[in-house]
């Protein structure tokens, strides 16, 4: 049995099948001292994206984004801070390659303090690396929207609703 099938969302999927679910989520922009962002090559879409995921049962948002980042990248973020919220159904409704659908209501985080080293690969990440904002690999469109919102947040200090 894999980790997903044992998770809250995996157990829920076993009951409801691929139908659309409304799901809380978290996504994070981790930025290093050179201004590069941490990205993972996702195993589901085979495109690059930001670390993130959904909380486990009885887990708060901060704990979830710290755990998800560690599991997907090997990096332990410190003091993640919310900078925005994403829920636009034109961008936050995802149909996965297996047909499962989710409408995510995603708290967007940023972190500049972290420890650890990036992992090589795992079930969720085919690759992990640091990229300059002007030299990004092919991204899922929703991830580019998040990076654009983060840039606006950094420029204005205004919480971003996307």
N, C-alpha and C positions, 0 to 999 in steps of 0.2 A: 504494500500500500504506500503510495507516495505522500509527500507532505501536504499537497493541495487537497487531496481527498480527505485528509484528517482535519483540515482547517475548518473553521466555522463556515466560510463561503463554500468550500468543497462539500461539506455535509448538506448545506442548504441546496446546492446544485443537484445533489443526488435526489432530493425531494421534488424540486420544481423543474428540472431539466433546463433547457436553454433559454426559457422565457426571460423577458427583461426584468432585471432586478434593480432597485434603487440602492446604491451602495456608498457608504462613507469611504473616503480615501484620503491619502496623503501623498504629496510629491515634494521633492526637495532639490534645490539648487545648492550644491556644495561647491564653494569657490576657494581656490588656493591662493597663496600670496602673489602669484603671477597673474591672477585674474582668470585662470583657466577653470572650466567647469568639469565636474565629474559626470561621466556618462557610462551607460552600460549598453552593450549590444544585446538586445532582448531576444530570447530564444523563441518567443511566440510569433513575433512579427518579423524578426531578423532585420530590424532597424534599430537605431540608437535612441535611447531615451534617458530620462532622469530617473534616479532611484525613487521608489515609492511603493505603495501597496495599501492594503486594508488592515484595520486593527483586528486583533484576535479578541475573543470574548474577554470582557472585564479588563481591557487594555485601553489606556488613554491615548490621545492623538500624539503627544510628544513621545511617549514610549514606543508607539507603533512606528513612527518615522525613524527613530534611532535604531530599532530592531531591523526594520526593512532595509535601511541603508547598509547596516552591518552584514545582513544575510546576502544581499545582492552584490555588494562591492568589496567587503572586507574593511571598509572605513567606519570608524566609530565617531559619529558627529557629537559635538558638545554644544550645548545651548542653542538648539535649533529655534529659529524665530519665525512665526507666521508673517507672511507679507501679502497674502492674497487668498482668494477663494474662487474656484472654478466649478461652474455647474451648467453652463450653457449647453442645452441638449444638442445643438448643432456641432459641438465639439467633444462633449463629455459622454456621449452615448457611444459605446464601443461594441462592435461585434467581433468576437475573437475568431481565429481560424477554425475552431471546432463548432462554431455557431452560437456559443453562449453570448448573451447580451447583458450589458450593465450600463446604467446611467450613473456616473460617478458624481458625487458631491465632494469635491477635493479641496482640502486645506493645503495651501501652498506654503512651503517653508524655505528658508535659506539658512545656511551655516557657513561660517568662515573659520571656525575652530574645529579641529578634528585630529584623530590619531589613527595609527595603523597603516597598513599597506594594502593596495588593491589586490584582489584575488585574481587567479588566472581564469577559471571558468567554474560554473556550477549549473544546476538545472535551469536557472532563470537567466543567467548572464553568460553569453558566449564569449564576451570580451568586456573589459572595463578599462577606461583610460581617462586622462585629463586632456581637455581640448580648449584652445583659445576661442573666444567668441567669434572671431572672424575666420575661423578654420574648422567649422563644425562638420562632422560626417553626416550622412543622410539620417534625418530625424523623423520620428513620428510627428505629424503636423501639430498635435496638441502639445508636444514638448517644446516646439518652437514658440508657440503662443505663450507658454509658461516662461520661457527665457525672455521674451519680449516684455511680459508683465513685470518680471524681475528688474529688467533695465529701467522701465518706467518708475517702478517703486524706488530704485536707487536714485533716480534723477529728481523725484518729487517728494518722496517720503509718504506718499498716499497709498493706503491699502488698496490693492487691486481686486476688482470684481470682474472676472472674465468667464 
